[in-house]
């Protein structure tokens, strides 16, 4: 049996990051710059883009909208610490266990 925190770390957070990376790269930001913005390695960004990591969860529209909003805020330079907003998105998901507990 996996505890919820383990599922969050292995499935939910990587899925949020993958969706965020996808939005940022789609907007024309280089993978190298995305890695700097998010404080993750270029290799991690590459794996998110190539769908080798973080694609186990299909998000509902409200979560997708929050991820898009975060990507937009990051592009505009309006977010000092993306991790805090990622945490809020994770809490949105945790509120509806059916969204992530199947992963």
C-alpha positions in Angstrom: 0.0 0.0 0.0 1.3 3.4 -1.0 0.7 6.3 1.4 -0.8 9.5 -0.2 2.4 11.4 0.2 4.3 8.8 -1.8 1.7 9.1 -4.7 2.0 12.8 -4.6 5.8 12.7 -4.9 6.0 10.1 -7.5 3.0 11.0 -9.7 1.2 14.2 -8.9 4.2 16.6 -8.7 5.9 15.3 -11.8 2.6 15.5 -13.7 2.1 19.2 -12.6 5.7 20.0 -13.6 5.3 18.2 -16.9 2.2 20.2 -17.7 3.9 23.5 -16.6 7.0 22.7 -18.7 4.8 21.9 -21.7 3.0 25.3 -21.4 6.3 27.2 -21.1 8.0 25.4 -24.0 4.9 25.8 -26.1 5.1 29.6 -25.6 8.6 29.6 -27.1 10.8 29.5 -24.0 13.9 27.3 -24.4 14.2 24.1 -22.4 17.4 25.5 -20.8 15.6 28.7 -19.7 12.6 26.7 -18.4 15.0 24.6 -16.3 16.4 27.8 -14.8 13.0 29.3 -14.2 11.7 26.2 -12.4 14.9 25.2 -10.6 15.0 21.8 -12.2 17.7 20.2 -14.4 17.7 20.5 -18.2 17.5 16.7 -18.3 14.3 16.7 -16.2 12.8 19.3 -18.6 13.8 17.1 -21.6 12.1 14.1 -20.0 8.9 16.1 -19.3 8.8 17.4 -22.9 9.4 13.9 -24.4 6.7 12.5 -22.1 9.1 10.1 -20.4 8.3 11.6 -17.0 5.2 13.1 -15.4 2.3 12.0 -17.7 0.3 9.7 -15.4 -2.5 12.1 -14.6 -5.1 13.7 -16.8 -6.1 17.0 -15.1 -9.6 18.4 -15.0 -10.1 21.8 -16.6 -9.8 23.8 -13.4 -6.4 22.4 -12.7 -5.3 22.9 -16.3 -6.4 26.5 -16.1 -4.3 27.0 -13.0 -1.3 25.5 -14.6 -1.8 27.8 -17.7 -2.2 30.8 -15.4 1.0 29.9 -13.5 2.9 29.5 -16.8 1.6 32.9 -17.9 2.7 34.5 -14.6 6.1 32.9 -14.9 6.6 34.2 -18.4 5.6 37.8 -17.3 8.1 37.5 -14.4 5.3 37.8 -11.8 6.2 34.7 -9.8 9.2 34.7 -7.5 8.7 31.2 -6.2 6.8 28.8 -8.6 7.1 26.1 -6.0 4.5 27.8 -3.8 2.0 28.0 -6.6 2.7 24.4 -7.6 1.9 23.5 -4.0 -1.4 25.3 -4.3 -2.2 23.4 -7.5 -1.3 20.1 -5.7 -3.7 21.0 -2.9 -6.5 21.6 -5.5 -5.8 18.0 -6.7 -5.6 16.5 -3.3 -9.1 18.0 -2.5 -10.5 15.6 -5.1 -8.7 12.3 -4.5 -10.3 10.7 -7.6 -8.1 13.0 -9.8 -4.8 11.6 -8.6 -5.2 8.4 -6.5 -5.7 6.2 -9.5 -2.1 6.9 -10.8 
